[in-house]
Amino acid sequence: MTDSSDPLAEKHERNREQRRAEIERWVTYIQENPPDVWGPQLNSLIESQLEAARESGVSAEQRERVEQAGREWAEEERET
């Protein structure tokens, strides 16, 4: 439960709910379609993300900060 007087907490909660809804949509999609339909779509998405990461010119230090933030976020998600 978030503090309703905290707009940032409300935004984070909305974002979390949107992520969960998108994950549920994806799960439904892959359950209703064979892997030869969604597999190439997923591969294309992943390849484009990897290409963008390669082209971003992000330093090793920045990459580590992002990875750490991801680990912290994942830990917070497990606790909720």
N, C-alpha and C positions, 0 to 999 in steps of 0.2 A: 504494500500500500504506500502511496506517495503522499507527501504533504501537499494538499490542494492549494496552498498559498505559494508554492514554489513553481514558477513557470518552467524552469529548466528541468525539474523533476518530472513535471507533466509531459514535457516534450520527450524526455528519455523514455517514459512509460509508453507514450504513443509510438515511438520508434520501435520499441521492443515488441509491442503488439503487432505492428505492421510486419516486422521481420517474422514473427511466428505465423502470421496469416499467410505470408508468401511461402514459407516453408511448407505449410499445410497444403497450399495450392500445388506446389511442386510435387509433393508426395502423391497427391491425388492424380496428377498428370502422369507420373511415371507408373502408377498402378493401373491406369486406364489405357496406356499406350505401350507398345512393345519397345524394347531397348533399341531396335534399329531405327525407331522414330526419334526418341529423345536423346539417344547416345550421341549422334552427330551434333545435335544442338548443344549439348553440354560440352562436348569437346571444343566446339567453336568458341563458346563462352570462355572456357579455361584458357585456350590458346590466345584469345584477345587480351585477357587479363595478364597473362605472362608477357606478351609482347609490350603492353603498356608499362609493365613493371621494368622490363629491360630498357625501355626508352626513357624512363623517367629521370635517370641520372641521380637517383637517391643514393646518398652516402651510406656506408656501412653503419655509421652511428645512428642515422635516421631510421634505417631499416630495423635496427635493434630496438629503438624506442617504439616503433610501430608494433613489432612483435611482442614486446613487453606489455604494451597497452592491450593487445589482443588477448594475451594470457590473463591479464587482470580482469578484462571484460568477461572472459569465459568463466573465471572463478566466481565473479559476481552472479553470473547467470545460473551457475550450479547452486548457489546459495539461495536463490529465489524460488 
